Amino acid sequence: MGPREFNELADNYYLIGKHNMKAANDSFNSGNYPESVYWAQQAIEKLVKALVSIKGGFISGHSVSGWLAINYPSEFTPDDYKVISELETCSTESRYPTKRRDELLNPIKSFTKSRTSEILKKSLELFNKLLALYEKVSGS
């Protein structure tokens, strides 16, 4: 792929990421808390992929924090990476029953309104930071 194709890919990730965050908010407002967490993770992932693509890179997997650190080392804090890590873990937990220690976790029960609200709040803060950076580096 050439620069034009990477820019087009980045713009597509950007648009899908914005759509995913809307889905996260809509899911939360509908009481679908596990789905809200999943869509928040997807939104963050898409914006990180947009930021990497704009620099001519491509991420094929779902683990994105390392790519962000390599491409934008001074733009994000340890807390930002902690949010990404938490979302990557929660994304799986929000979709499947998960065994932790001796307890089987059901996502419908474990993602309460309160827990999801906290996750979504942190996700939105990071999302807005990623969005602003993307708009700055892409000229959008």
Secondary structure, DSSP 4 states (H G I P E B T S, - for coil): --HHHHHHHHHHHHHHHHHHHHHHHHHHHTT-HHHHHHHHHHHHHHHHHHHHHTTT----SS--HHHHHHH-TTT--HHHHHHHHHHHHHHHHTTS-EEETTEEEPHHHHS-HHHHHHHHHHHHHHHHHHHHHHHHHH--
